Amino acid sequence: MGSLGLIQPSDAAQLLSSYVQTCRSFSF
């Protein structure tokens, strides 16, 4: 992910939520 400047705030929120759900599924 070298194009962080192209990511919109809404997209970043969705990526963060999906990342959190992934971490929860692995119970980290």
Order of alpha helices (4+ residues) and beta strands (2+ residues): alpha
